[in-house]
Amino acid sequence: MGERTTGQSKRLKGWLADYLGLVAALLVLVIIFGLAADNFFSIVTFRTIANQIPDTTIVAVGMTFVLIIAGIDLSVGSVMALSSAVLGICLVEWGWPLPLAIALGLLSGLACGAINGLIVIRWRLPSFIVTLGMLEAARGAAYWMTQSRTIYVGGPIERIADTTILGFVSVPFLIAMTIVVAGQLVLSRTVFGRYLVAIGTNEEATRLSGVDPRRYKLAVFVLCSLLTAVAAVIHTARMSTANPNTATGFELQAIAAVVIGGTSLMGGRGSVVRSFFGVLIIQVLGAGLAQVGAPEYAKKLTTGCVIVAAVILDQYRRRTK
């Protein structure tokens, strides 16, 4: 009984350390920019942040699962552009109804994830190399489909981004929060989630215990790309355009948010909720720097330093456990 109580106490302390640290970092940023910028403490600022993070949040959920199995997906930005291009072509040039166009856009993302996963598990190639190839292929496909031009979508899809609850929170934000909650429950309360952590911790030991890691790895890559396609629908609705250049470098932003949230690059440890806090930190950092008039190089330099600091902290945590 005493050992169980001690174990629960240690887990509670670890949980508080992880989450309180992220909350404290977020509050410090809010206070600093609130004092440095005249209009940062305003409903408009927080509403803008809430309405701009859904696509990043959704992709970060998928990226969390990929990193937990000790993989990486560099193709999410290009997959988002491709799914957006498919959606735009279906709506504008083919005249498809919105539900069918969205379905095909999601299917295109799912197909990219299936290709990534199948190549990784069939030839046992590093996911870094495979998804790097998909990054170029999917972006090229987006350029080909749109003939390298931006397609104005407009129409019914704009209602997805414009609809709000109580006049404040957008429907995309609620969708993103639902996916965060569902992702955390799957990761922490299901056998599937426990197997993913086991695979990331020691894939060979997991295989020897009777669990085939291949199907779980395939499922994770498919899930990541499918969620990226969902983010593409939301992004297209918010921008009212399908742009083949959209989401360039988006994969780095998603990985940065997940790493800042404490998910290990080495696999075996991570949290969807903490990844969401990572997204918030990056978004608040970007919005605050913009309001104080920081030049673009300062924004990138600051964000880069935060990412490196998060990785160093991750290594420190691994050595002290």
C-alpha positions as CSV (number, residue, x, y, z in Angstrom):
1,M,0.0,0.0,0.0
2,G,2.8,2.4,0.9
3,E,4.7,1.6,-2.3
4,R,1.6,2.3,-4.4
5,T,1.0,5.6,-2.6
6,T,4.7,6.6,-3.2
7,G,4.4,5.7,-6.9
8,Q,1.2,7.8,-7.2
9,S,2.9,10.7,-5.4
10,K,5.9,10.5,-7.8
11,R,3.6,10.4,-10.9
12,L,1.6,13.4,-9.5
13,K,4.8,15.4,-8.9
14,G,6.0,14.6,-12.4
15,W,2.7,15.6,-13.9
16,L,2.7,18.9,-12.0
17,A,6.3,19.6,-13.0
18,D,5.5,19.0,-16.7
19,Y,2.3,21.0,-16.9
20,L,3.1,23.7,-14.4
21,G,6.3,24.5,-16.2
22,L,4.5,24.9,-19.6
23,V,1.7,27.0,-18.0
24,A,4.3,29.2,-16.2
25,A,6.2,29.7,-19.4
26,L,3.0,30.7,-21.2
27,L,2.0,33.1,-18.4
28,V,5.5,34.7,-18.4
29,L,5.2,35.3,-22.2
30,V,1.7,36.8,-21.8
31,I,2.9,39.1,-19.0
32,I,6.0,40.3,-20.8
33,F,4.2,41.1,-24.1
34,G,1.3,42.6,-22.1
35,L,3.7,45.1,-20.6
36,A,5.7,45.6,-23.8
37,A,2.8,46.0,-26.2
38,D,-0.1,48.5,-25.7
39,N,-2.8,46.3,-27.1
40,F,-1.7,42.7,-26.3
41,F,-4.1,42.4,-23.3
42,S,-7.2,42.6,-25.4
43,I,-10.1,40.4,-26.5
44,V,-9.1,40.9,-30.1
45,T,-5.6,39.6,-29.6
46,F,-6.7,36.4,-27.7
47,R,-9.5,35.8,-30.2
48,T,-7.1,36.1,-33.1
49,I,-4.7,33.6,-31.4
50,A,-7.5,31.2,-30.7
51,N,-8.7,31.4,-34.3
52,Q,-5.2,31.0,-35.9
53,I,-4.0,27.9,-34.0
54,P,-6.5,25.2,-35.0
55,D,-4.6,23.9,-38.1
56,T,-1.3,23.9,-36.2
57,T,-2.9,22.2,-33.2
58,I,-4.4,19.4,-35.3
59,V,-1.1,18.7,-37.1
60,A,0.7,18.8,-33.8
61,V,-1.5,16.0,-32.5
62,G,-0.6,13.8,-35.4
63,M,3.1,14.7,-35.0
64,T,3.0,13.8,-31.3
65,F,2.0,10.3,-32.2
66,V,4.8,10.0,-34.8
67,L,7.5,11.3,-32.5
68,I,6.3,8.9,-29.7
69,I,7.1,5.9,-31.9
70,A,10.6,7.5,-32.5
71,G,9.7,8.6,-36.0
72,I,9.3,11.9,-37.7
73,D,7.1,13.3,-40.5
74,L,8.6,16.1,-42.6
75,S,5.9,16.0,-45.2
76,V,3.0,17.5,-43.3
77,G,3.4,21.0,-44.9
78,S,3.4,19.6,-48.4
79,V,0.5,17.2,-47.6
80,M,-1.5,20.1,-46.4
81,A,-0.8,22.0,-49.6
82,L,-1.8,18.9,-51.7
83,S,-5.0,18.3,-49.7
84,S,-5.9,22.0,-50.1
85,A,-5.2,21.8,-53.8
86,V,-7.4,18.8,-54.2
87,L,-10.2,20.5,-52.2
88,G,-9.9,23.7,-54.4
89,I,-9.9,21.8,-57.7
90,C,-13.0,19.7,-56.6
91,L,-14.9,22.8,-55.6
92,V,-14.0,25.3,-58.3
93,E,-13.1,23.4,-61.4
94,W,-15.1,20.2,-61.0
95,G,-18.1,21.8,-59.2
96,W,-18.4,19.1,-56.6
97,P,-20.6,19.6,-53.5
98,L,-18.6,20.6,-50.4
99,P,-18.9,17.2,-48.5
100,L,-17.6,15.2,-51.5
101,A,-14.8,17.7,-52.0
102,I,-13.8,17.5,-48.4
103,A,-13.9,13.7,-48.5
104,L,-11.5,13.6,-51.5
105,G,-9.2,16.1,-49.8
106,L,-9.1,13.9,-46.7
107,L,-8.5,10.8,-48.8
108,S,-5.5,12.4,-50.5
109,G,-4.0,13.1,-47.1
110,L,-4.7,9.5,-46.0
111,A,-3.1,8.2,-49.1
112,C,0.1,10.2,-48.5
113,G,0.3,8.8,-45.0
114,A,-0.3,5.2,-46.2
115,I,2.6,5.6,-48.7
116,N,4.9,7.0,-46.0
117,G,4.1,4.2,-43.6
118,L,4.2,1.3,-46.1
119,I,7.6,2.4,-47.4
120,V,9.0,2.8,-43.8
121,I,7.9,-0.6,-42.6
122,R,8.4,-2.5,-45.9
123,W,12.0,-1.5,-46.5
124,R,12.8,-0.5,-42.9
125,L,13.9,2.9,-44.0
126,P,14.3,5.9,-41.7
127,S,11.1,8.0,-41.6
128,F,13.2,11.1,-42.0
129,I,14.3,10.1,-45.5
130,V,10.9,8.7,-46.6
131,T,8.9,11.7,-45.5
132,L,11.5,14.1,-46.9
133,G,10.8,12.4,-50.3
134,M,7.1,12.9,-49.7
135,L,7.7,16.5,-48.9
136,E,9.0,17.1,-52.4
137,A,6.5,14.8,-54.1
138,A,3.4,16.1,-52.5
139,R,4.5,19.7,-53.1
140,G,5.1,18.9,-56.7
141,A,1.7,17.3,-57.0
142,A,0.1,20.4,-55.5
143,Y,1.9,22.6,-58.1
144,W,0.9,20.3,-60.9
145,M,-2.8,20.2,-59.9
146,T,-3.1,23.9,-59.5
147,Q,-0.8,24.8,-62.5
148,S,1.2,26.7,-59.9
149,R,-1.6,29.2,-59.3
150,T,-3.7,30.2,-56.3
151,I,-7.3,29.1,-56.6
152,Y,-9.9,31.3,-54.9
153,V,-12.4,29.0,-53.2
154,G,-14.9,31.1,-51.3
155,G,-18.5,30.1,-51.1
156,P,-19.8,27.6,-48.6
157,I,-16.4,26.5,-47.2
158,E,-15.9,29.9,-45.7
159,R,-18.7,29.2,-43.2
160,I,-16.5,26.6,-41.6
161,A,-14.1,29.4,-40.5
162,D,-16.7,32.1,-40.0
163,T,-19.1,30.2,-37.7
164,T,-18.5,31.0,-34.0
165,I,-20.0,29.8,-30.7
166,L,-21.3,32.6,-28.5
167,G,-19.6,35.1,-30.9
168,F,-16.1,34.3,-29.6
169,V,-14.8,30.8,-30.2
170,S,-14.7,29.5,-33.8
171,V,-15.9,26.1,-34.9
172,P,-12.4,25.2,-36.1
173,F,-11.1,25.9,-32.6
174,L,-13.7,23.6,-31.1
175,I,-12.8,20.9,-33.6
176,A,-9.1,21.2,-32.7
177,M,-9.9,21.0,-29.0
178,T,-12.0,17.9,-29.6
179,I,-9.1,16.3,-31.5
180,V,-6.7,17.2,-28.7
181,V,-8.9,15.6,-26.0
182,A,-9.5,12.5,-28.2
183,G,-5.8,12.2,-28.9
184,Q,-4.8,12.4,-25.3
185,L,-7.4,9.8,-24.3
186,V,-6.2,7.4,-27.0
187,L,-2.6,7.9,-26.0
188,S,-3.1,7.5,-22.2
189,R,-6.2,5.3,-21.8
190,T,-6.0,2.7,-24.6
191,V,-4.0,-0.3,-25.4
192,F,-3.1,1.3,-28.8
193,G,-1.6,4.3,-27.0
194,R,0.4,2.0,-24.6
195,Y,1.8,0.0,-27.5
196,L,2.9,3.2,-29.2
197,V,4.9,4.2,-26.1
198,A,6.4,0.7,-25.9
199,I,7.4,0.8,-29.6
200,G,9.1,4.2,-29.1
201,T,10.9,3.0,-26.0
202,N,12.2,-0.3,-27.4
203,E,10.7,-1.6,-30.7
204,E,12.6,-4.9,-30.6
205,A,11.5,-5.7,-27.1
206,T,7.9,-4.9,-28.1
207,R,8.1,-7.2,-31.1
208,L,9.6,-10.0,-28.9
209,S,6.7,-9.6,-26.5
210,G,4.3,-10.6,-29.3
211,V,3.2,-7.2,-30.6
212,D,3.8,-6.5,-34.3
213,P,5.1,-2.9,-34.5
214,R,4.5,-2.6,-38.2
215,R,0.8,-2.1,-38.2
216,Y,0.9,0.4,-35.4
217,K,3.6,2.4,-37.2
218,L,1.5,2.3,-40.4
219,A,-1.5,3.5,-38.4
220,V,0.4,6.4,-36.9
221,F,1.7,7.7,-40.3
222,V,-1.8,7.4,-41.7
223,L,-3.3,9.2,-38.8
224,C,-0.8,12.0,-39.0
225,S,-1.4,12.7,-42.6
226,L,-5.2,12.4,-42.2
227,L,-5.1,15.0,-39.4
228,T,-3.0,17.1,-41.7
229,A,-5.7,16.9,-44.3
230,V,-8.3,18.0,-41.7
231,A,-6.0,20.9,-40.9
232,A,-5.9,21.7,-44.7
233,V,-9.7,22.0,-44.8
234,I,-9.7,24.4,-41.9
235,H,-6.8,26.4,-43.4
236,T,-8.4,26.6,-46.8
237,A,-11.7,27.8,-45.2
238,R,-9.9,30.5,-43.2
239,M,-7.8,31.8,-46.1
240,S,-10.6,31.2,-48.8
241,T,-7.9,30.0,-51.1
242,A,-6.1,26.9,-52.2
243,N,-2.4,27.9,-52.6
244,P,0.2,25.4,-53.6
245,N,2.8,27.5,-51.7
246,T,0.8,27.2,-48.5
247,A,2.3,25.7,-45.3
248,T,5.9,25.9,-46.6
249,G,8.1,25.1,-43.6
250,F,4.9,24.1,-41.6
251,E,6.5,20.8,-40.6
252,L,9.2,22.6,-38.6
253,Q,6.5,24.7,-36.7
254,A,4.6,21.5,-35.8
255,I,7.7,19.7,-34.7
256,A,8.8,22.7,-32.7
257,A,5.5,22.9,-30.9
258,V,5.6,19.2,-30.0
259,V,9.2,19.3,-28.8
260,I,8.5,22.4,-26.7
261,G,5.6,20.5,-25.2
262,G,8.0,17.9,-23.9
263,T,7.6,15.0,-26.4
264,S,10.9,13.3,-26.8
265,L,12.6,13.2,-30.1
266,M,14.0,9.8,-29.1
267,G,10.5,8.3,-28.8
268,G,8.7,6.7,-25.9
269,R,7.4,9.8,-24.2
270,G,4.9,12.5,-25.1
271,S,1.6,14.1,-24.4
272,V,-1.0,15.6,-26.8
273,V,-2.1,18.2,-24.2
274,R,1.5,19.3,-23.7
275,S,1.9,19.6,-27.4
276,F,-1.1,21.9,-27.4
277,F,0.6,24.1,-24.8
278,G,3.6,24.1,-27.2
279,V,1.4,25.4,-30.0
280,L,0.1,28.1,-27.6
281,I,3.6,29.2,-26.6
282,I,4.8,29.5,-30.2
283,Q,1.7,31.4,-31.2
284,V,1.8,33.8,-28.3
285,L,5.5,34.3,-29.0
286,G,4.8,35.1,-32.6
287,A,1.9,37.4,-31.9
288,G,3.8,39.2,-29.1
289,L,6.9,39.8,-31.2
290,A,4.7,41.1,-34.0
291,Q,3.0,43.6,-31.7
292,V,6.2,44.9,-30.3
293,G,7.4,45.5,-33.9
294,A,10.2,42.9,-33.9
295,P,11.8,42.3,-37.3
296,E,11.3,39.0,-39.0
297,Y,14.9,37.9,-38.3
298,A,14.3,38.5,-34.6
299,K,11.2,36.3,-34.6
300,K,13.0,33.4,-36.3
301,L,16.0,33.8,-34.0
302,T,13.9,33.8,-30.9
303,T,11.8,30.9,-31.9
304,G,14.9,28.9,-32.8
305,C,16.5,29.6,-29.4
306,V,13.3,28.4,-27.7
307,I,13.3,25.2,-29.7
308,V,17.0,24.5,-28.9
309,A,16.3,25.2,-25.2
310,A,13.4,22.7,-25.3
311,V,15.6,20.0,-26.8
312,I,18.3,20.6,-24.2
313,L,15.7,20.4,-21.4
314,D,14.4,17.1,-22.9
315,Q,17.9,15.7,-22.8
316,Y,18.4,16.8,-19.2
317,R,15.1,15.1,-18.2
318,R,16.2,11.9,-19.8
319,R,19.4,11.8,-17.9
320,T,17.9,12.6,-14.6
321,K,15.2,9.8,-14.8
